[in-house]
Structures are given as structure tokens and as C-alpha cells.
């Protein structure tokens, strides 16, 4: 059931990204909704499952991007793994951590995406304003994290609680 709910959340994020947020810009940067979903999922489920979920979300986003297939998927997975690993060492699960990790993860994802793009011949992704774009996208995703975090938590945790109860009973 978790997979179905996460797929619905990713599809919803994709539709919002392609409709509402196609025209919403912060300078020259747009919110990265699928990256946000991937980062927040990894924060809850940990690095391994989070990286898989992030890879699939990135692959979904890759279909609509003019860059090589898999570039966003690998970037999302790397960032989600790092975020999931960082989160496992934190003591408290707070809204502030969701906002902070969404920002850090988004900035890292944008930079990794551009760097990996350059490796595969997409030199146009490495711009003079890359850091500025990463910071603006991070700020946008940090603001949206407060709204998106409860939705992602619903998608990845409810059935796990049912599974634990069934295993214990």
C-alpha cells in the first residue's frame, strides 16, 4: 500500500510541477517538487528505501526533462541517500529539520544534477548562476516542505504501522 500512496504523491507532485509551478519562479529557479518529495521520503524511511523512492521519482521527472534519461533519477537518489543517512543521526523529528533538510537536499540535488549533466555532455547546466539557482530552489522547497512533509509522511508510514501491529500480534 505504501508504494501506491507514494506513487500517487509523486504523480500529484508531477502534475503540480507541470501545471502550477511551470510559471512560478524565484529569480530563474522553480521549486523542485519531485526532489522535495524524494528528500522528505528519505528523511522518514532512511537512506536505502529513500534512495529507491527518490530514484523512481527522479525517473518520473526525467521523462519530461530535455536531459539524458536517468540524470535526475541518479541525482535524486544520491541526495536522498545522503539525507536519509543524516536524518538517522538526528535526535528529534521536528518541522525545522524538515525545512532545513529540504533546503540542503534541494541545493545539493541541483548542483549534483548540473555536475553529472556536465559529465554526460550537458555543459549548459553549469552556469555562472548555478549556486544562486540552487539557493533559490532550496528556499522555495524549504517553504513548501511545511505543506508537503505531512503528505509524504502519510504516504510512507501508515501501512508500516499496520505491518508492525500485525507482526507484533
Secondary structure, DSSP 8 states (H G I E B T S, - for coil): -HHHHHHHHHHHHHHHHHHTTTS--BTTB---HHHHHHHHHHHHH-HHHHHHHHHHHHHHHHTTSSS-TTHHHHHHHHHHHHHHHHHHT-S---HHHHHHHHHHHHHHHHHHHHHHHHHTT-GGG--TTHHHHHHHHHHHHHHHHHHHHHHHHHHHHHHHHHHHHHHH-
